[in-house]
Amino acid sequence: MRTNILYIISLLAFLFIACGKDPSSITIKGTITNQINDKVSFTFSDTSYQANLTENGQFEITFDRDSSEYANFVHGERTRMYIKPGDAIILTLDTREFDETIKYENSAESSFLSYKYITSESKDFYGEALYLKDESEYQVYLDDHKTVLLQELNKINDEKFKKIEMENLNSSLNKYLKRKQSFSERSKEELSYMWDTRVISQEYNFYELLQSTDTNEFKKILVDYEKKLLTSLDRIKNIDGYEKEKEKIATLSNKWKERKFDHDNMPNDGDMSIDFSYPNQQNALVSLSSFRGSLVYLDVWATWCGPCIAEVPSLDRLQKDYVDKNIVFLSVSVDTDKEAWIKMLSDDELGGVQLWADGWSQITRSYAIFGIPRFMLIDEAGVLISADAPRPSSDEIRSLIEKNI
């Protein structure tokens, strides 16, 4: 009798706790080994949530979401998660091998996304198999990858998630196959040459060499690089397109010379910023110098740039938090499709000052911008505080703004 009473009391206590829990509440706790800073972030399409790390790298955060959705977990690097209302997830990772060590408890979907990333990264769908295998062999290569992922995906019970991931997987594999099919008119010799150019290019880390070598040394390395490409090209000397390919090599070499010049002549932190003028949505020219007297947080981006779009919610939140401060949020798009730019400004209600550079132009040369997004912080006098400022989603940008505002 006593046992039955205790059982009923325990059951009632459990039901009370379960019924009292908000069904949209999500709790995530974890441990970060070799932590980079004192915060972690969970970024959704419309907002993000932050948690502080203890000295031991531990954190716990609770927030509410109404539906299952993808999110980014950010701590130095970022990774994709899938979070459902009611989740209680335990996360661990070592930042020295971020993607290889991240583990989830109570989130089979997030575990699958991690597995998918590592498995896909080990494949080189645009590599040797693309150039040197025939189409049927390449199809088998894709099918094998799909089989491996489906074995893991089918272990998950969430049908909505499985459907989305199946669509994503099929879309990716179709994209790879179409790329392979686009080579159908090329000879084996041409494809071999194309693969050679990939291998040769991988021998040279030109973006690192821009910073680590002087002009003369850089030019010598470039001559060696060009010579190797031309030697490989000689094997298809009798094929149509030889002269055109030779011109491409010369153009590529000249492009790297220009980048080296731009890098060596770009302003550094503490230098005066280089002015520029671009049109806004109303086609009125706006100059960087017109904002003298205010701190300027400059964003160079494009609508087609995934990492740029990922920063939009954080940038929007940053603007709202500093709306009453003497800071201008200036965004310059390098889109060539003006309509796509205007549409996104309207659809996403992007704030701040928005300008259109119409492709890689003056600003990208002046500041040696070879990849986007790129952020800069400029003081009231027009002096560069940071020519490569932290991103809006980082923990460092707010302290940098606070220090200079």
C-alpha distance (Angstrom), angle and dihedral (degrees) to the residues before:
residue distance angle dihedral
M1 . . .
R2 3.82 . .
T3 3.82 89.5 .
N4 3.80 91.2 53.5
I5 3.81 92.5 49.7
L6 3.82 91.5 50.1
Y7 3.82 89.8 48.7
I8 3.82 92.0 51.2
I9 3.82 91.5 47.7
S10 3.83 90.9 49.7
L11 3.81 91.4 47.7
L12 3.80 92.4 49.9
A13 3.79 90.6 48.4
F14 3.82 90.8 51.8
L15 3.81 92.2 48.1
F16 3.80 90.6 48.8
I17 3.80 91.8 52.8
A18 3.81 93.2 43.6
C19 3.80 93.3 48.3
G20 3.77 91.6 46.0
K21 3.83 93.5 55.4
D22 3.80 115.4 97.5
P23 3.84 104.3 -117.9
S24 3.83 90.6 -143.3
S25 3.81 93.1 52.8
I26 3.81 117.2 114.0
T27 3.78 124.9 -166.1
I28 3.79 123.2 -166.7
K29 3.75 123.5 178.4
G30 3.76 131.0 168.8
T31 3.77 153.1 141.1
I32 3.80 126.7 -103.8
T33 3.80 116.5 -158.4
N34 3.83 115.5 -152.3
Q35 3.78 91.3 10.7
I36 3.82 116.0 -154.4
N37 3.81 97.7 -153.2
D38 3.80 138.7 -12.9
K39 3.82 100.6 -86.0
V40 3.80 143.5 65.8
S41 3.80 125.3 -163.6
F42 3.79 136.0 -155.1
T43 3.80 108.9 -158.1
F44 3.80 124.1 -163.5
S45 3.80 128.3 -179.0
D46 3.80 92.0 -93.7
T47 3.80 105.3 27.8
S48 3.79 145.9 -8.6
Y49 3.79 138.1 -132.8
Q50 3.80 127.7 -144.7
A51 3.79 133.2 -156.6
N52 3.79 129.8 -169.4
L53 3.79 120.7 -121.8
T54 3.77 121.9 -133.7
E55 3.80 121.2 -133.0
N56 3.81 87.0 -93.3
G57 3.80 91.4 55.2
Q58 3.80 95.4 -107.2
F59 3.80 126.6 140.5
E60 3.77 141.6 170.8
I61 3.79 127.8 -167.1
T62 3.80 135.4 175.6
F63 3.79 125.9 -166.2
D64 3.81 139.1 152.2
R65 3.81 128.8 -111.5
D66 3.79 125.8 172.1
S67 3.80 98.3 -146.5
S68 3.79 144.5 20.1
E69 3.81 111.8 -85.5
Y70 3.79 147.3 152.8
A71 3.79 119.5 -94.0
N72 3.78 138.9 174.0
F73 3.78 121.3 -118.9
V74 3.81 108.4 -150.1
H75 3.79 130.6 -164.9
G76 3.79 108.6 139.9
E77 3.80 89.5 -47.2
R78 3.79 124.9 34.3
T79 3.78 136.3 -131.5
R80 3.80 135.9 -174.3
M81 3.79 122.3 -104.6
Y82 3.81 135.7 177.7
I83 3.79 113.3 -141.2
K84 3.80 128.8 -170.2
P85 3.82 130.8 -166.1
G86 3.79 108.4 -94.1
D87 3.82 94.6 27.2
A88 3.80 119.7 147.9
I89 3.81 102.2 -168.8
I90 3.80 128.9 -177.8
L91 3.81 114.3 -156.8
T92 3.81 130.1 -171.5
L93 3.79 132.2 176.2
D94 3.78 145.0 153.3
T95 3.81 112.1 -132.8
R96 3.82 91.7 -147.2
E97 3.81 88.1 70.5
F98 3.78 100.4 18.4
D99 3.80 105.1 173.8
E100 3.80 94.9 29.5
T101 3.81 93.9 57.0
I102 3.80 105.6 35.2
K103 3.81 111.6 118.8
Y104 3.80 132.6 179.8
E105 3.78 131.4 -159.1
N106 3.81 118.5 -160.2
S107 3.81 94.0 12.9
A108 3.78 111.9 89.6
E109 3.80 89.4 169.0
S110 3.80 94.3 56.6
S111 3.80 89.6 45.4
F112 3.80 89.2 54.2
L113 3.81 91.9 50.2
S114 3.80 89.5 52.4
Y115 3.81 91.1 48.0
K116 3.80 91.2 47.3
Y117 3.80 91.9 52.0
I118 3.81 94.6 49.8
T119 3.81 92.9 43.5
S120 3.81 93.9 47.3
E121 3.79 91.9 45.2
S122 3.80 89.8 57.2
K123 3.81 89.0 58.2
D124 3.78 122.4 77.0
F125 3.78 102.4 -153.3
Y126 3.80 91.1 168.6
G127 3.80 92.8 41.9
E128 3.78 138.9 78.3
A129 3.82 94.7 -34.8
L130 3.80 90.7 56.0
Y131 3.80 93.5 53.5
L132 3.80 105.3 31.1
K133 3.83 105.6 33.1
D134 3.79 121.5 77.3
E135 3.81 118.4 -117.8
S136 3.81 96.0 -95.7
E137 3.81 91.8 49.9
Y138 3.78 90.3 47.9
Q139 3.82 90.3 50.5
V140 3.82 89.2 54.7
Y141 3.82 88.5 49.5
L142 3.82 89.5 55.2
D143 3.82 93.7 43.0
D144 3.82 91.6 52.5
H145 3.80 90.2 53.5
K146 3.80 91.4 48.6
T147 3.81 91.6 50.7
V148 3.80 92.0 52.5
L149 3.81 92.8 50.8
L150 3.80 94.2 44.3
Q151 3.80 90.7 54.7
E152 3.81 87.8 62.1
L153 3.79 97.3 36.5
N154 3.82 92.2 54.0
K155 3.80 90.1 60.2
I156 3.81 89.2 68.6
N157 3.81 121.7 90.5
D158 3.81 99.0 -157.8
E159 3.82 103.0 101.6
K160 3.80 94.0 -171.1
F161 3.80 91.5 55.5
K162 3.81 92.0 44.9
K163 3.79 91.3 51.9
I164 3.81 92.9 50.8
E165 3.80 92.5 46.9
M166 3.81 92.5 47.6
E167 3.81 89.7 52.5
N168 3.82 90.8 47.9
L169 3.79 92.0 47.9
N170 3.80 94.5 48.6
S171 3.80 90.9 46.4
S172 3.81 91.6 52.3
L173 3.80 94.3 46.8
N174 3.80 91.6 47.7
K175 3.78 89.4 52.0
Y176 3.80 91.3 52.5
L177 3.81 91.8 47.1
K178 3.81 92.7 49.8
R179 3.77 88.8 52.3
K180 3.80 89.4 53.0
Q181 3.81 91.4 47.4
S182 3.80 90.2 52.3
F183 3.84 86.8 67.0
S184 3.81 93.6 56.3
E185 3.81 93.9 106.4
R186 3.79 94.4 50.4
S187 3.79 123.2 96.4
K188 3.79 123.9 -122.3
E189 3.82 88.5 -108.7
E190 3.80 91.8 55.1
L191 3.80 92.7 47.2
S192 3.79 90.3 48.0
Y193 3.80 89.5 52.7
M194 3.82 91.1 48.3
W195 3.80 89.9 52.8
D196 3.81 90.4 47.2
T197 3.80 90.4 56.4
R198 3.81 89.2 53.8
V199 3.80 92.2 50.8
I200 3.81 93.6 45.6
S201 3.81 92.2 48.3
Q202 3.80 90.8 51.9
E203 3.81 88.7 60.3
Y204 3.81 89.7 66.3
N205 3.79 125.1 60.1
F206 3.79 95.4 -163.9
Y207 3.80 95.0 172.8
E208 3.80 89.3 58.6
L209 3.81 91.0 42.2
L210 3.81 89.9 55.3
Q211 3.79 87.3 66.8
S212 3.80 102.5 32.9
T213 3.82 103.1 46.3
D214 3.78 135.8 58.2
T215 3.80 121.2 -121.9
N216 3.82 97.0 -94.1
E217 3.79 94.5 47.9
F218 3.81 90.7 46.3
K219 3.81 90.9 52.6
K220 3.82 91.6 50.3
I221 3.80 91.1 52.2
L222 3.80 89.6 47.3
V223 3.83 91.0 52.9
D224 3.82 89.5 52.4
Y225 3.82 90.6 48.9
E226 3.81 92.5 49.3
K227 3.81 91.5 48.0
K228 3.82 92.1 54.6
L229 3.79 91.8 50.0
L230 3.81 92.1 49.6
T231 3.82 91.5 48.6
S232 3.79 89.9 54.0
L233 3.80 90.7 45.4
D234 3.81 91.6 55.5
R235 3.81 88.8 72.3
I236 3.81 89.9 70.3
K237 3.79 96.1 39.9
N238 3.81 93.2 129.9
I239 3.80 95.8 49.8
D240 3.80 123.0 99.9
G241 3.78 110.3 -101.2
Y242 3.81 95.7 37.9
E243 3.82 94.1 121.0
K244 3.80 91.8 45.3
E245 3.81 90.7 52.1
K246 3.80 89.9 49.0
E247 3.81 89.2 54.4
K248 3.81 89.8 50.6
I249 3.81 90.4 56.3
A250 3.82 91.0 51.3
T251 3.82 90.8 47.5
L252 3.81 91.4 49.3
S253 3.79 91.3 50.5
N254 3.82 91.6 49.9
K255 3.80 90.4 48.6
W256 3.80 91.0 56.7
K257 3.81 90.1 49.2
E258 3.80 89.1 53.8
R259 3.80 91.2 48.9
K260 3.78 90.9 51.1
F261 3.81 90.3 51.2
D262 3.81 91.0 48.3
H263 3.80 91.9 48.4
D264 3.80 94.0 49.1
N265 3.80 92.5 48.3
M266 3.81 101.1 41.5
P267 3.83 117.7 114.5
N268 3.79 116.9 -101.3
D269 3.79 130.2 -146.5
G270 3.79 107.2 -64.4
D271 3.82 93.6 27.6
M272 3.77 124.6 111.6
S273 3.79 112.2 -91.1
I274 3.80 118.3 -113.3
D275 3.77 111.9 -114.9
F276 3.81 124.0 -126.7
S277 3.80 137.4 174.4
Y278 3.81 127.9 -147.8
P279 3.82 135.1 163.2
N280 3.79 123.4 -98.7
Q281 3.82 126.2 -144.9
Q282 3.81 90.2 -74.4
N283 3.82 90.4 51.4
A284 3.82 92.5 -112.3
L285 3.81 114.5 141.7
V286 3.81 113.9 -115.9
S287 3.81 123.8 -171.6
L288 3.77 130.1 -153.3
S289 3.82 88.4 -129.9
S290 3.81 90.8 60.2
F291 3.80 88.2 75.5
R292 3.81 95.7 59.8
G293 3.77 108.7 139.0
S294 3.81 92.2 43.5
L295 3.77 134.5 77.7
V296 3.82 109.1 -109.5
Y297 3.80 125.8 -151.1
L298 3.80 104.4 -165.1
D299 3.80 123.7 -159.8
V300 3.84 122.1 -169.4
W301 3.80 108.5 -164.4
A302 3.83 148.0 134.7
T303 3.80 137.0 -140.6
W304 3.84 90.9 -119.7
C305 3.82 93.2 54.0
G306 3.82 111.5 99.8
P307 3.84 96.5 -162.9
C308 3.82 88.6 48.5
I309 3.80 92.3 54.0
A310 3.81 90.4 46.7
E311 3.82 88.5 61.6
V312 3.82 95.1 52.2
P313 3.85 97.5 89.8
S314 3.81 91.6 48.0
L315 3.81 91.9 46.2
D316 3.81 90.4 49.6
R317 3.79 91.2 50.9
L318 3.81 90.9 47.5
Q319 3.81 90.8 53.0
K320 3.80 92.1 50.3
D321 3.80 92.5 48.7
Y322 3.82 91.6 53.2
V323 3.80 98.6 36.3
D324 3.83 92.4 120.6
K325 3.82 95.1 43.9
N326 3.79 129.9 92.4
I327 3.79 95.8 -101.6
V328 3.80 131.4 114.0
F329 3.80 120.8 -149.9
L330 3.79 104.8 -148.6
S331 3.83 120.8 -174.9
V332 3.82 122.8 -170.6
S333 3.80 117.1 -167.6
V334 3.81 120.7 -151.7
D335 3.80 91.1 -163.1
T336 3.79 115.5 135.4
D337 3.81 90.1 -160.8
K338 3.80 102.0 77.5
E339 3.81 93.6 -175.9
A340 3.81 91.7 55.8
W341 3.81 88.9 51.2
I342 3.81 94.2 48.8
K343 3.81 91.3 45.6
M344 3.80 92.6 54.1
L345 3.80 92.2 47.1
S346 3.80 88.1 55.1
D347 3.81 100.1 38.0
D348 3.80 94.9 46.8
E349 3.82 95.4 34.2
L350 3.79 91.2 -130.8
G351 3.79 113.4 -161.8
G352 3.78 133.9 -153.2
V353 3.80 124.5 51.6
Q354 3.81 111.3 -38.7
L355 3.83 122.0 -160.4
W356 3.81 132.6 177.1
A357 3.83 119.5 -137.0
D358 3.81 96.7 -179.4
G359 3.81 96.7 -132.3
W360 3.76 133.8 -40.1
S361 3.77 101.7 -17.8
Q362 3.80 143.6 134.1
I363 3.79 96.7 -30.3
T364 3.80 94.3 50.9
R365 3.80 91.8 49.6
S366 3.81 95.3 43.1
Y367 3.80 92.6 52.7
A368 3.84 98.3 31.2
I369 3.80 92.4 -119.0
F370 3.80 108.5 176.8
G371 3.81 97.4 159.8
I372 3.79 137.4 25.7
P373 2.94 151.2 -92.7
R374 3.77 94.6 47.2
F375 3.79 122.1 172.8
M376 3.80 129.0 -165.2
L377 3.79 133.8 -177.2
I378 3.81 117.8 -147.6
D379 3.80 125.7 -173.4
E380 3.81 129.0 -129.8
A381 3.82 92.0 -90.5
G382 3.81 93.1 51.7
V383 3.81 95.3 -102.6
L384 3.81 118.6 141.3
I385 3.78 111.9 -110.8
S386 3.79 90.6 177.3
A387 3.81 126.0 2.0
D388 3.81 88.6 -168.0
A389 3.80 103.7 32.5
P390 3.82 125.7 -176.1
R391 3.80 116.7 -86.5
P392 3.82 120.8 -104.1
S393 3.81 90.5 -108.3
S394 3.81 92.4 55.6
D395 3.77 125.1 96.1
E396 3.80 93.1 -129.8
I397 3.81 101.8 62.4
R398 3.80 96.4 72.7
S399 3.79 94.1 52.3
L400 3.82 89.6 47.8
I401 3.80 91.2 51.3
E402 3.81 92.5 45.3
K403 3.77 90.3 51.2
N404 3.81 92.9 54.5
I405 3.78 106.5 30.2
